[in-house]
Amino acid sequence: MKKIVTILTTLFLSGCSVFGIRTTEQPSYQLLNHTGNIQIRHYPALVVAETEIADDYKNASSQGFQRLAGYIFGNNQKQQSIAMTAPVIQQQQTETLAMTAPVIQQKSGSTWLMAFVLPAGYSLATAPIPNDKTVIIKELPAKKVAVIEYTGSLCESGIEKNTDTLSTWLNQQSIKALSPARSAAYDPPWTLPFLRHNEIHVDIE
């Protein structure tokens, strides 16, 4: 059965350069454990602006970013600009069937979700309401996450390779995964590959 890989792409577009210098705000987390390039982190609840796009990965990335960038640059009911942060979350939409044994999860067409994490201090009550009805504000729950870090270009082969490595490690440690893998890239496309910081995330118990 083909592996379902959820993609979370962090597009680090402000306060950085070809040399991989990062100054944009990122969500805080608690480092619980680490072994080599693998970490166990706890993230707090995050407020995000999210949009859904029915297209392939490349086009969905472009369309989703334009919608969300419009929101943080003032296309909201307060006409308020919001600071750019990392990560920008992109994941492939999936369809979860009714609870049975086993639980089955499968891809639902070619639909993607992309979300900007809002800066610390925003809540569901204080975040500006989007003018674009395809953009929604929601809160992601706090979660415990296994992470593997790597460098190089963000490509499907790299994502698959590091997903397999992290999955193997989780199995060896008898740690139960609660989500498909997500890919997180903390630099823009023009950053030199050997200076890029990429991650694979998996929610765990």
N, C-alpha and C positions, 0 to 999 in steps of 0.2 A: 504494500500500500504506500502510495506516495506520501512523503512527509509533508505535513502542513507547517509552513514556516511563517510566523507572523513577523512583519517587518516594522520595526520602530526606527525611523531615520532621524537623527539629530542633525539638523542643518544649522551649523554655527556660522551665521551670516553677518554679525556685527561685532566690532571690537576684535577682529582677528585678521590674519594675513597669510600670505603664501608660506610663511615660516611657522605657522601653527601656534601663534600667540593667542591665548584665550583670556578675554576679560569680561565676556557676557555673563550675567547672573545664571547660576545653575541651581537646581534644587539641592538643599542640604540632605544628607543621609547619615546614618550611623553605621560605621564599619564594624561588623560583628565578628568577622573572621577572614583570614586570607591565606592562600597557599599559592606561591608563585604568582601567576597572572590571573588567578581565580579569586574572587571575593564574594563574601556573603554580606549584603547590605540590608538595612531597613530604611525604607523611604516613608516620609509622612504623607498624609493626604495632600493631593495637588489639585488646584483649580485650573482647568484648561478651556481653551476655545477650540472646538472640534468641528470638522466638516467631513462629509461622506462624498466620495467621488466614484462613479461607475465608469472605469476606464482601465487601461493597462498601467503598469507601475510608473513608467516615464511620464505619461500624460497626467496621471493622477497626482504625481508629485508637483508638477507645474501648476495645475489648476487649483489644487488644495493650498499651495503656498500663496498664490495670488489672492485667494479668498481671505485667508487668515491674516496675511500681511495688510490687506485692506482694513480689516477689523482693528488691528493694533495701531495702524497709522491714522485712525480717526473715523472710519466708517462704522460708527456706533451712535447710539442715541444721545450720548454726552459729547460727541465729537471730540473725544479724549484720546490722545496718543498714549500708548502703553509701551514701556521699555521692552526691547527684544530680549528673550532669554533662551537658554538651552535647557532641556531638549525640545526639539520639535518632533512630535510623535507621529509616526505613520505606521499603520498596521493594516494587514489584509483582513477584510471583514469575513467572518465565518458564521455558519449557521449551526446552532446547537439544538439537537433534537430533544424530544421529551425524555425524561429520566427513565432509563431502562438498564438492563445488564447485557452487554456493556454500554457505557455512555459513548455515543458516536458524535464526532465533530467533523464537518467537511466544509470545503470552500464553497462560498455562495457566489458563483459567477466571478466577475472581475470587479469587485467593489473594494475600495480602500477607505480607511479612516485616517485623517491627519489632524493633529492637534498641536497648538502652541501652549506651552506651560506659562501661565501668568505669573508675574513677579510675586514674591512673598508679600503678604499684606492684603492681597485680594481674596475675597470670599464670593460665594454664590450671590450674596446680597449686595456686594459693592462693585462687582465687575460690571462694566458698561454693557448694556443690551445691544447685540449686533443689529445693524440695519439689514444685513443680508440674512434672509431666512434660512439659508443653507448652513449657517454658522450657529452653533449652539454652545452654551456655557454649561459645563458639568464638573463634578468633583470626582477624581479618581481616589479610591480608598487607599489607606496606608497598606503597605505590603512588604514582605520579606523577599529579597531577590538574589538569585545567584548570577554572578557576572563574570565573563571572561573578557580580558582586554587584549587587543592586538593592533598592529599597525598595517599600513598598506592601503591600496585603493578599496573602496567599498564596492564589492561585486558579489554576485551570487555564489561563486565558487568559494570565496573567502567566508561568506556567511555560513554556507553549508559545512565547510571544514571545521570552523570554530564552534558551530552548533553541535556537531558530532563530538568534538572534544569535551565540551561542557556537559553534554548528555551522558557521556561515558563516565566522567568524574562524579556526577550526581548519582549514577547507578552504583559506582564503587563505594560511595559514602552512604548509601541507602537513604538518600534524601529524595523525597517525593516532589516531582514537578507538578505545579498547579496550572501551568499555561504553556502554550507553544513558545518557541524561542522568538525573540525580537532582536533586531539589529539596531545599534545606536552608534551614529557617527558624529563626532564632536567638532568637525572641521568642514569648511566649504570645499567644493570640488577642486578649487585652484591650489589648495595646500599640497606641498610636495608629499608624495605617498609615504615616504619613510618617516615623515613628521606627523602623519595623521593619527588620531586616536579613535579607534573603533571599539565597540563592545557588543557582546551578545548578552541579553537579559532573559532570565526565566524565573517566573514567580514560583516560590517554593513554600512548603509548610513551615 
